[in-house]
Amino acid sequence: MSETPTSPAAATQFTPSEAHAALMARARQVMPGGVTSTARFNQALQAPFYVSRAVGSKLYDLDGREYIDLCCSHGASLLGHRHPAIVEALAQAAEIGYACSAEFEAHVQLAEQVCQLIPCSERVRFCTSGSEATLHLLRVCRAVTGRDKVMRIVGHFHGYHEFLYIGGQPPMDKLEENFVTPYLESPGIPAIMRSLVVPVPFNDLAALEVAVQQHGQECCALVLEPVNFNSGGIQPDPGYLPALRDITRRAGMLLFFDEVQASFKKSPGGAQQDFGVTPDVCTIGKSLGGGMPLSAFCGAAAVMDQFQPAGPVQHSGTFNAHLIQTLAGLAFVNQIRDPGFYPRLEALGRRLYAGFDDIVQRLGVPVCFPHHGARFNLLMGLDRPARNYSELKAHDRARTLAFIRESIMRGVYWADYGGGPAHHGFSIQHTEADIDRVLQVTEDALRTVWL
């Protein structure tokens, strides 16, 4: 399947099996690029990574080869794959009869659980994806404040809709320009949408104060990932999030935590619990559905009660809180409420992160693994975590892709994200043996691409 590399960064070339190549050929005839989602084309392999089944901490390809999963559905599978509680929930939904666009007692039960767990959540609404959650929550922020613009942090990600897929992750050669003319992150976004976005750098309170002085009266909210998982796992500086709480209150802006990724990865209350700062509103998702497509947006009653029928703001959808996802969400919440859940997750993290640190120190390579709870990042070319997006200029995409390819060839699956400094993780079903195998493969792959 592979050849021994002859130079450090050249690394192994992936050769698809006959079954893999045949399925790729079929897929390209009926789907753009042969995939149903851009990120599913693995650039490290120059091919989709086809899975025939997923069980526990493992994925299996078309030829039955086993891989330890470090993608975990981009953070959605915190319980791992085919968890018994989720299997039971799906069977329960089938027995009840999952009528769409009807309210069940399960919806109330899940809403009660979310409001108990998430500090800012006095009210909650459910939807399917994180992009939907940020879209609908931004709408109510505008309605409540009467302001059209939104302030967002550069490097952070809030979904693929036109209101927030602007100015978040510009190319490094356009970074300074981005603060004047926000970067459109995809063709097809009307240029006029730029006028509604005010980008500011992360962990820079002085720059934020200037932006608020200039634009605060026009901005409905400051939106950010409390941990910037989507660009290097950048943590907030000590005191940064409390300062945001104070600055936004003074400016009459809502503080909007996008916790689609951060929620539940370290604690039941998400980053709000982890850092002790309560925003006005937040989005949660990924893990919430136990691997099923479920997200939510939450906040203070004064904001959330603006949604119809309590208020004038529209939010609806046939598949909002489908019973399958809702019952899976209840099963997920029951699992994370188990007293042993987070100690177990934390123990796995200690083993993995200490092992990562030991490897890079012994090898003497400029690599680091910023982490928060069960989610972590891989930075190639940096020997310490970044503080803001601009410091990611040193990240080595080519070596990252080579490392990921080497790891996959050795039986550990990382999603590639185009070689960018994005996030990876583990689940509650990973074992100590899985962690040890990941560490061995990581060391072997790093040796191949660096030494």
N, C-alpha and C positions, 0 to 999 in steps of 0.2 A: 504493500500500500504506500510505502514511503521510501525515500532515499536518505542516506546519511549526509547531513549538511557538510560542506567543505569550508564555509566561512561563517563567522559569528552571526551576522544579521541576515544572512541568506536563508538559513534554516530550511526545514523540510517543506517539500511541496506536497500538497494534498492531491491524491489521485482517487477519484470517486470509484466505488465498486460498479459492477455492471448494473445492479438494481438501482443504485443511486443515479447513475448517468441516464438510465432509461426514464426514471421518474422526472428528472430535471427536463429532459427533452419534451415530455408530455406537458409539464407545467408551463413551459415557455410558450406553448401554443395557445394557452387559454388565459394566462394571467400576465400582467406587465412584469417583465423580469423573472417570471416564474414563481412569484411569491405573493402572498396575500397581505403582506405588510413589509414596508421597506427594510426595517431592522432585521427581518428574518432571512435576508440575504447575507450570509456570513462572509464578510470581506477577507477574513483570515483564510478561509477555505476557497473563496471565490465560487461559492455554491451555497445553497440552502443546507442547513443541518436537519436532515429528515429523521423524525422520531417515530418508531413503530409502537412503543408503549412507554409509560412512565410510572414507576413504582417507588414509593419511599423517597430516597435520596438519589435514585438512579434513573437514567434515561437509556433507552436501547434503540440502536439505529436499525435500518432496514435489514441489515445482515445479522441482527441479534447481538451485536457487540455492546457491552455495558460501559456506561460513562457515569462518573460522579458528577452531579449537576451543581454547578456554581452560578447558574443563571437564576434558577428557581422562579421561572416565569417572570423575570424582571422584578422580582420582589413580591409577586402575588402568591407564591406557594410557600409561605412561611411554615405551613403545616406539612410541607412536602407533597408528594404526589400520591393519589389514591389513599388518602388518610381515611381510616375506618369511620370517623365521625362524619366526614363529608360524604362518603359512600352511603351511609345511613340516611343523611339528609336528602340526598337525591332520590333514594328509594321512597322516603316519606312524601316528597313532592309528587312523585308518580302515583302514589296511592291516593293522595288527596285529590289530585287533578289540578294541574297548574294553570288555572284560568288567568288570562292576561287582563290587565286593566280592571282588576277587582281588588278590594282591600281585604286582607285576612288578619286574623289576630296576630299572626307572626310578624306583620309589619309593625304593629304597636310594640310587641315584645322587643324587637330588634332596636327600634327607636329608643325605647326606655333604657336598654343596655348601653347604647352609644352615649346617651345623655348622662348616664352614670359615670362612664369611663373618661370622656373627653372634657377637659376643664371648661372650655368655652361654650360647650354645647348645651344651650337651653332648649333649642329646637333643632331638628334635623330633617333633611329631605334626602332621598336616595335617587341614584341614577346608575348608569352602566359603566361609564369610563371616567378617568380622571379629567380628560379634556372637557367632557360635559360638565363635570362638577365645577371646574374653574369658570367656564362660560356662564353658567347660571348664577353662580355666586357673585361674579363680577357685575352681572346685570342688577342684582338687588343692591349692591354697593353703590352703583350709580343712582338708582332710584332713591335710596335713603338720603344720600348727600346732595343730590342735584348737580353733581359734577361729572363730567364726561371722561376726563383723562385718568390714566392709571400710572402710578410710579412702580417700576419693577427693577429688580437687581440683576445686573449683568452676570451671566453664567448660569442663572437659574432657569428651570424649565417648568412650564405650566400648561402643557398640552399643545395641540396642533391647530387651534382655531385662530382666526385672523386678529383677534384682540390682543393675544399674548404671545403669538409666534413671531414677534418683532423685537429686535434689540436684545435678545437674551443670550445668544451664543454666536456672535459675529466672528468671522475669520480674524486672526490676530492682526493682520495687516490693515484691518478696518476698525480696530478697537477704539482708537481715539475719535475717529469720525463718527462712530456709533453713538457717542454721547451728544452729538450735534444733530445728526440725521440717523435715527434708529434703523438698524439693518433689517431688511425684509428677509426672513429665513427660508422662504420658498418663493419661487415664481408663482404668480397667480394671486398674491396678496396685493390689494390695491395700495398704491403708494400713499394715498390720502390717509390710510390708517396710521401711518407714522405719527401724525399730528396728535394722536391720542395716547402716545406712550412716552414716558419720561424715564430713561435708563439711568441708574446710578450704580457705582461700584460697591461690592460687598465689603464689610468690615471697615468702612471709611465714613465715620460720623460727620467729619467736617464737610465732605462732599455732599452728604445727605442733607445737612443743614442748609447748604447753599441751594440745593435743588428744591427744598421745601420753601425757602424764601422766595424763589423765583416762580415756582409752579404749584406750591401746596394748595392754594385756594382754588385751583382748577382740578385737583386730583381727588378722586373718590377714595382711593386706598393705596397703601403700600403693600405690594404682593411679594412674598419671598418664600423660598424653602428654608426652614430654620437650620437644617443641615443641607448643604448644597450637594446632594448625592449625584446629581446629573452632570456636574463638572468638577470631579476630583474629590468629592467627599469633604468639601471645605467646611470647617466648623466655625460658628460665630465666635468672635473674640469674647473674653470675659467682659461682661457688662454691656455688650453690644445689643442683645435682644431687649434687656430692660430699658436701654436708651431709646430704642425704636418705639417701645410702648409709650414713653413720655413724649417723644417728638410727634408721633401721630396724633396723640390726644390733643396736644397744643394746636396742631394744624387743622383739627377737625376732619382728619382722614381716618378711615378704618384700617386697623392692622389685620392683615390677611395672611395667615400661615397656610401655605400649600403643603399639607402633610400627606399627600397621596403616597409618597414613598416613605416618609419618616414614621407614619403612624404604625404603632404596634411592634416596631422592630427592636425596641429596647425595653418598653414598658407598656402597660395597658392604656396609659393616657397620652402616649406619643411624645413628641418633642416638647409639647407644652408642659407635661409632667417632668420630663428630663431636665429642662432648663428653668422651670419655675416661672415662666412668663405666659400669661393668658392673652391671646389675641381677641379681637372682636368676632372674627369669623375664621373658619378653616375648612379645608377640604381634606378628606381621608379616603383611602382606597387601597388598591393593590391587594394587600393581605386580607382585608375585611371579608371578602367572599370565600376565603379558604381555597382559592384557585378558580372560583367562579367570577364572572364579570360583575362586580359590585363596587360602587363608589358612593360617597355621600358628601354633602356640604352642611355645615353646622354653624351655629353662632348664637349670639344674644337674641333673646325673644324680640326685642325692639326692632332688630334687623330682619330676622327670619319671618316674623309675622306680617311682613310686607308681601309675602307670596300669597297668591289667590288660594282659597277663597277668603283667607283672613284679611288680605290686603289687595292691592291692584296689580302686583307683578306676576307675570306668567311663568309657570314652570309646569310642564306636563310631558307625557310620553307613554306610549303603549307599553313599553317594556321596562319602565321605571320600577325598580324593586320587584322584579319577576319573582314568583314564589320559589323557584328553584334556587336563585341566588340568595333570597332572604333566609330560607331555611339553612342554607350553607353558612350564611353570615352568623346566624344564631349558634350553629355548631362551632364555628370558629371562636366566637366570643366565649363559649363554654370552655373551650380548650385553653385559651389564654388566661382564664380566671383560675385554672388549676394552680394551687400554690407552688407546684414544682416546675411549672412551665418556664418561667423566666430564669430561675436558677440554673436549669438545664441548658437553656439557650446561652446564658452567660458563660457557663463552664466550657461549652464548645467554642465560644468566641475566644476565651482566654487561651485555649490550646492552639487555635488556629493563628491568632495574631502574635502570640509569643513565638510561635514557630516561624512565621513570616519574618519577624524582626531578627531572629537568630540566623536565618538563611542569608539575608542581605548583609548582615554584619560579617559573617564568616566569608562570604564571597567578595565583599568589598565593592558591591555594585550600587550605582545611584538609582535605587528603586525604593519606593515606600508604599505602604498599604493603609491609608487613612480609613478609619472605621467608626461606626456608631451602631451599637447593637449587632444585629445579625446581618448587617449590610456593610460592605467595604468597597474600596476603590483600589485601582492599580495605577500607580504613577511611575512611568519609565523615564529616567533621566533626571528625576528629582530625588534628593536624599532626605527630604523632609516634606511634610504636608504643605500645600499652598494655602495662602491667606485670602487670595482673591483670584479672579479669572485670569488676569494678566500674567500671573506667575506660572500659568500652565503653558506658556510659550515654550518652556523647556521640555515639555512632555514629548516623548519619542514615539510617534504613531507607528512607524515602520517596525521598530523592535517590539512594540506591543502586539501587533498583528502576528509577527513571527513567534512570539512567546505563546500566544493563544493557540496558534496552529500546532506548535510543539506539544502543548498540553493536551489538546484534543487527540492528537495522534497517540498519546500515552494514556488516554482513557479518562481525562478530566475535562468537562465541557465548560467553557467560558463563552458567553455571548461577546461578540467582537466590538460592537458599537463603532465600526469604522476605525478602530484603533484609538479612539478617543479615551479620555480619562473618566469613563463612566463607572457604573456600579455593578457589583456582583454580590453573592451572598450564599447563605446556607439555611437549612430548615431544621425544625425540631426533630425530623426523622434522620438527619445525618448522625453518624456514629463516630466514636473516637477513632475507629479504624479508618473511616472515610477521611477524617481530618488528617490522619497520619499519611494516608496515601496521597492526598492533595499536597501535603508539604513535600513529600518525596518527589512528586512530579514537578512541583514548582521549582525545586532546586535543580533538577535535571534540565528543565526548560530554560531557566535563567543561565545556567552554565553554557548551554548551546548558543543562546543569542547574545551573550555578553563576553564570554571568556574564550 
